[in-house]
Amino acid sequence: MCLPLLGAVVSAVGTIASAQAQASSYKMQAAYADRQAQMTQQKGAYDAAQLARQNTRQLAGMRADYLNSGIALEGSALDVLADSATQASLDEQSIKYGAQVQSDNYRFQASLARSNARSATTGGYLGALATGINAFSSMNQMNQQRTMISNPYQRYNQGPLGSI
């Protein structure tokens, strides 16, 4: 009679341990995705800053070339410089935006992994509970069957005359 109960306990503990291992794996995935999000954000900021420095040097070189050539910084020359500065700024913003999108994707993956960890833990406890319920149910069925086997004449003892 204790053997089914012992089996149920071992099974329930195994279910919980398995769920906790799965949850731990999901938590590690979340930590990795969080780290990737942070690194992507930092790399995007660095790349945008590097491009900004390069663009500043390039625009300064263009100004110097215009001035060395005797071209005043007005009219078409000024329009070209303004257009180049605008394009440079758009390129910098594009790098920042790309990094932000990728970082947000990593943060979403981290959130999903944390949600999966919670679900795995909950599922493990529910699975262990179901194992326990099934064990008690099967023990109850065994007791009912044993009662019927040990007293097959029980229905005859309930007559008006009493026992035969």
C-alpha positions, -999 to 999 in steps of 0.1 A, spaced: 0 0 0 29 24 7 47 15 -25 23 35 -48 25 64 -24 63 63 -24 63 61 -62 40 91 -64 63 111 -41 94 102 -61 75 111 -94 63 144 -79 98 154 -67 112 145 -102 86 166 -119 94 196 -96 131 191 -101 127 189 -139 105 221 -139 131 240 -118 159 229 -141 138 241 -171 130 274 -153 167 279 -145 175 274 -182 150 300 -191 163 324 -165 198 320 -180 184 328 -215 168 359 -200 201 370 -185 219 364 -217 193 384 -237 195 413 -212 233 413 -215 230 413 -253 205 442 -252 229 463 -231 259 455 -253 239 463 -285 229 496 -270 265 504 -260 278 494 -294 253 515 -312 262 546 -291 299 540 -298 294 535 -335 272 566 -338 298 586 -319 326 573 -341 306 583 -372 299 617 -357 336 623 -353 343 611 -388 315 633 -402 328 663 -383 363 658 -398 349 654 -432 327 685 -430 357 705 -417 377 692 -446 350 703 -470 349 738 -455 387 740 -457 387 729 -493 361 755 -503 380 783 -485 414 772 -500 398 772 -534 386 808 -528 349 798 -527 329 817 -502 308 797 -477 275 810 -491 251 800 -518 257 765 -534 287 758 -513 268 764 -481 239 743 -495 263 714 -502 277 717 -467 243 718 -451 231 688 -472 262 669 -462 257 677 -425 221 666 -427 230 633 -444 257 628 -418 232 633 -390 207 609 -406 235 583 -408 242 587 -371 206 584 -362 202 554 -384 229 536 -364 213 546 -331 179 534 -343 192 501 -356 209 495 -322 177 504 -304 155 480 -324 180 452 -319 182 460 -282 144 460 -279 143 426 -296 167 412 -270 147 427 -242 116 411 -256 134 377 -258 145 382 -221 109 390 -211 96 359 -230 123 337 -213 113 350 -179 76 343 -186 86 307 -198 105 302 -165 74 312 -145 53 288 -166 77 260 -162 78 264 -124 40 265 -122 36 236 -146 60 215 -124 41 221 -93 8 214 -110 23 182 -125 34 171 -91 0 178 -77 -16 158 -105 8 129 -97 -3 130 -61 -40 131 -70 -36 102 -94 -17 82 -67 -44 87 -41 -71 79 -67 -55 46 -77 -50 38 -40 -87 44 -35 -96 22 -64 -73 -6 -51 -90 -4 -17 -124 -6 -33 -114 -36 -53 -99 -53 -23 -131 -47 -3 -151 -64 -30 -127 -94 -32 -125 -99 6 -163 -99 11 -181 -111 -21 -213 -119 -1 -218 -85 13 -249 -78 -8 -266 -110 6 -261 -100 42 -284 -71 38 -316 -91 34 -346 -90 57 -336 -122 74 -301 -110 83 -271 -133 76 -275 -167 60 
